[in-house]
Amino acid sequence: CGLSLRAIGEFAAGLSREYSNDFELRITDELGLFIYNTDPVKIRQRDVQNSFERIRTPNAGPFSLPLDDGGRSYLVSGVATTHPHWYILVFTPVRLAYAPLGGLYLVLGLVLLASAVAGIVYSRLHLRRIVRGFNSLEAGTRRLADGEFAELVGFGEEFVELEKLGESFNVMVARLQKRDAHLREQEEQLSASLREKEVLLKEVHHRVKNNLQLISSFLSLEAMKRDYTGADSPFLQAQQRVRSLALIHESLYDSDLFDRVDFGLYAARLAREIFAQSLDGEVSIVTRLSDVTLTMEKAIPCGMILNEALTNTAKHAFPPGWDGPREIDLRIDRLDSGSARVVLKDSGAGLPGGYDPSAAHSLGHTIMQLLTKQLGGTLSIRSDAGTTVTLTFEG
């Protein structure tokens, strides 16, 4: 086979000198008996290689495997020969076998660590840019909410997705700005049209009031011509009814409300006019007026009912020779149910004995009953230390 045990011994001695006996050379036969070993005692005692069943291989050629021997871990590298069938084994301690790999692992670990640090720094830098971009988008959105149509300049140039988002935001801003300009133009047109209609409506109320005042003047002239100037004059009663209508249109003309009447102010003014004419101001009027506004459809019949009640009070509450208190209490309020209530109470003589208001056939009472029905309300007239008229209706 050309193998020289002397040459093998010299080679093994050289390994021992160079590597401080860290490497061992062993040769066994096909049964594992030592043919050569750095420890001659094992040869003389015909010792067998430990765990030889793991080393034995039916095929010739080199091999390598880890093996524990004598309490130490080795990487066994060897070759099997065929003629003779020997096993030439080199035992290398694991610590030496994998020492180069440890350095390689250290280098790889440092490279991985450096890569991780670089990745973290890179990601944080990009995250800051992304956060700055979204902060800019948030600021633009706030400006847009405040009515400032400002586009984002240079938004997300380093990121394609953010750049597309900025472009979409700018398109939205441009469209909203165009729509806002269109809405402002329409608003100006509507405001101008509304101002024009307000002027026209005021003019309508003013002309209606003037026409009713003209009719009232005609009735007054007719009463003077026929010498019907007493409180019972039908001309003067008709004149007062027309005046109550004219006063509603006058209230609308003087107010900023064009379809609703501040009924409290209207009622106070109507009461002052009637009692100033009929009682020469010799009466104390107490008004308790809540904020009650009525539409034209409610204000006109309610105003005429109140006019009849005030006129009757002025005519009959304080007869000649009355030496009691002359007090009028006018209260207008809104009930919890949402209904409006008008209460007129005087401290006068009250109703005549046996007088039934529901059975009365005078024009004034007829007007009050018909208009109460038109309002869908209730009318109460009772006598108790004077006369109290109460009108309640949905308003």
Secondary structure, 3 states (H helix, E strand, C coil): CCCCHHHHHHHHHHHHHHHCCCCEEEEECCCCEEEECCCHHHHHCCCECCCHHHHCCCCCEEEEEEEEECCEEEEEEEEECCCCCCEEEEEEEHHHHCHHHHHHHHHHHHHHHHHHHHHHHHHHHHHHHHHHHHHHHHHHHHHHHCCCCCCCCCCCCCCHHHHHHHHHHHHHHHHHHHHHHHHHHHHHHHHHHHHHHHHHHHHHHHHHHHHHHHHHHHHHHHHHHCCCCCCCCHHHHHHHHHHHHHHHHHHHHHCCCCCEEEHHHHHHHHHHHHHHHHCCCCCEEEEEECCCEEEHHHHHHHHHHHHHHHHHHHHHCCCCCCCCCCEEEEEEEECCCCEEEEEEEECCCCCCCCCCHHHCCCHHHHHHHHHHHHHCCEEEEEECCCEEEEEEEEC
